[in-house]
């Protein structure tokens, strides 16, 4: 079997929206920091949620995710993402603003080659 097509994970519209949100976060953090307001983003990778139901039922996607996010396995647990958000809400992050925290099990730093086709 071959790896799932990249369009399942990264479309032009998705990339543009993500870039826009990151830019918005940066400008909001700069604007509101003098008022003591922190603005940050949690950016999870493939997470076990109702929205990821299609991915959860596709063996190719799960196999790809296992290789792409080796610290998380097939999918992140929603609690792992929630803990990152709780960090931003806590006093532990009182001096943190304008940051994007990737909770991705290694997705953003892992290079994955396509699996070889099986055949005769």
N, C-alpha and C positions, 0 to 999 in steps of 0.2 A: 504494500500500500504506500501511497505517497503522503507527504505532509499536507495538512489542510492549506487551502489557498490563503495567501496573506490578507486578502480582503475580508476574511472572517475576523481579523484582529485589528486591522488598521486601514481605514478608508481615508480619503482626502478630507472629507467633511469632519470625521472624528479628529484627525490630526489638527485641522484648523481650529476646531472648537476647543480642543485641549490647549493649544497654544494661546488662544484668546483668553481662556480662563487663567492661565498662568500669568499672562501680562496684566490682566485685571487684578489678580491677587497682588502682584508686585506694586502696582500703582496705588491700590487701596492700602496696602501696608505702609507705604511711604506717607500717604495722606493722613492716616489715622493714628500712626505711632505717637505723635505728639499728644494725643488725647488718651494714651494708654490702651488703645485698642489694637489687638494683635490680629493679623489676617494671615492664615496659612492654608495649605492644601494637603490633603491625604490622597495619594494616587495609588490605588490598589490595582493589581493585575487580576487575572481571571479568578473570580471569587464565587463560591457556592451560594448563589442567590436565585430567586425565581427568574430573573432576567437571563441567567446563564444556563437555563434549562436545556436549551438546544445543544450547547457545548457539552453538558453533562451526559447527554445521551449519544454522543458521537465518539466512538472509540478512537478515531484518528485525532480528534482534537485533544482528548485526554492524554493520549500517548505523546503528542507534541508538547502539551503543557508540562508533563512530567519531566521532559528533557529541558524545556525552556525555563522553568522555575524550579530548579532542583531543591531549593530549601523549603518549598511549599508542597511538593507533590503535584497531584493532578490539579487541584484548585485550593485557593486560600479558604480558610474558615472565616466567616464574617466576624467572629470574635477577634481575630487577629487584626482586622482593619479597625474595628471599634476601639481596640486598645491604643492604636495610634491616635485616633481622634481624642480619646480620653487624655492622652499625654498633652495634646495641644490645649485642652480645657483646664489642665492642672497648673498649679503654681510652679511645677518643675520646668515649665516652658515659659515662664514669665518674661524672659529676655529673648524670646524667639518670635520673629515676625518675618513675613515675606519669604517663607520657606515652603518648598514642595517636598513632602516626605513620601518617598516611594516605598510602598509595602507590597513587594512584588516577588518575593521568594527567589530573587536573582534574575528575573525576566529581563530587566533593562541592561544587565551586564553579561548575559549569557549568549554566546554565539552558538546557534544550532544549525548543523548541516542537515539537509534532507536525508531521510532514511533511504537506504538503497532499495530499489525495486526488487521484489522477490520474483524469481522466475526460473525457467529451466536453464 
